[in-house]
Amino acid sequence: MSQAKAILEIDNPHFTIRLYENWLWIDLKGDTKNEIVEALENKPVLRQSIGNILEIFAPLHIHLSDIDSVRLDSAGKVKLVLPRRRDVTIPLAVNEAKTFVDTLNPLIAKEKEKEAQRVIEERKADVRRDRLYGAILGLGIALAALFGYLVGHAH
């Protein structure tokens, strides 16, 4: 991540949320992070069973276009619905949660539009490349046929 300035930063006693134009970073702090790491180090069984979910604990960096939806409940819990991961629930104060969701939703929409445009451009480039390869292949076949014709009639 470059040195971009966060659009929104929420500092909680247990974690910090930084919202950038196209990324969401959630980092655990101090004791919470240390307790999790210590539990995993001291219990090999936990390390094996929880190791693959450790990314949930921190730092969690999510590209905004990867968020399917954001839900806010009346208690201030924000739920990020992620298609390729476990959903993330963030407990916040109600006013912080509302500000967070109101700031996050337009950024998600913008990133999803940019991602859709990127996919469209990528597909157009694939079609252009395939047409070019087809033309080159056709030219090669035509040249080979011409060469064969010329060699056959040279005798």
N, C-alpha and C positions, 0 to 999 in steps of 0.2 A: 504494500500500500504506500503510495507516495505521501508526501507531507501535506496532503489535503486537510483542510480544516473541517472538523465535524460540524454538521448542520445542527445536530442536537446531541447533547451529552447529559446523561442522567447518572448521578453518582449516588449509589446506594451503599449502605454499610457492608453488604456482602458481594456486590458486583458493580461494574461500571458498564453502561451501555453507551456506545458511540455510533451515531447514525451519520453516515456519509452519503454522498450523492448516489452511489450505487452499491454500497456495502453496509452491513450492520455488524458491529463487533460487540460481543458480550464477553467480558473478562471477569472471572472470579477474583476476589481479593483475599489477601492475608489468610486468616484462620480457616475460612471455608475451604479455600484451595488447598492449604496445607493438610487439613484433616482428610480430605479425599485422597491426596497423594500418599499420605502416611498409611491410610487404611489399605490402599492398593499395594504398597510396598511390603507391609507386614503380613498380608494374607495372600499367598500365591493363588489360592482358589478364587478369591475376588478378582485378582489381576487377570486371570484367564477368562472369567465370566463377564467382567465389566470392562475389560481392556478395550474391546471394540466399541464401547459406548462412551469411552472417556472423552471423546470430542464434545459431548454434550456439556461437560463440566467446565471446560475452558481451555484456551480461549476459543470461542465459537465465532467464526467469521462466515457470514452468510451473504451471498450475492443477492441483491434485492429481486432480481428476476427469478430466483429459485423459490421465492415465497408464494405459495398458492393463495393464501388469504390470511387476514389478521382479524382476530375476534377479541372483543373486550367484554368482560363480565362486570356485573355491578360492584364487585369487590375490588376492582382495579387489576385483575389478572388479565394479562395480554397473552393470547395464544397465537403463536405463529404456526401456520399449517405448512409443512414442508413435504413435498412429494417423495423425495428420495432419502429422507431421514425421519427420525422421530420428531414429532411436533415439539415445540419449545414453549413452555409456559413461563412467563415473567411476572412475578408479583411486584406490583408498583402501587403507589398511592393513587387514588382515583384521579386526581387532577394531573399527575404525571402521566398516567396511563392514557388519558384522553389526549393530552398534548402529543405523546409519543405516536399514538395511532393516527391522529389527524395529520401529523408530519410524515409518517411512514407511508400511508396509503397512496398519496399522489406520486411519491418517489418510486414506489413499486410499479404503478401504472406506467410511468415514464420508462423505467428499465425494461418492462415487458414489451413495450412498443419498440424500444431500441433493439432488443433481442429478436423480435419478430422481423424487423427490417434487416438485421444481420443475417438471419436464416434465409430470407428472400434473396438478398444479394449473393449469398453463398450458392444458392441453387441456380441463380442466373449465371454465375461464374462457371459452375459445373456444366451447364448446358453449352455455354460458349466454348469451354475447353473440349467437351465431347464433339461439338461440331467441327472445331479446328482439327482435332485428332482424326475425325472421319474424313475431312477434306485432305489431310496429309496422307492418310492411308489410301484414299481413292487416287490421289496423284501418284503415289508410289506404285499402285497396281497398274495405272495407266502407263507410267514410264516403263515398268517391267514388260508390259505387253508390247509397247512400242519397241523396246530394245530387242525383245524376242522376235518381233516381226522383222526388224532391220537385220538381225543376225541371220535369220532364216532366208532372207532375200539377198544377202550379200554374196552368197555362193553361186 
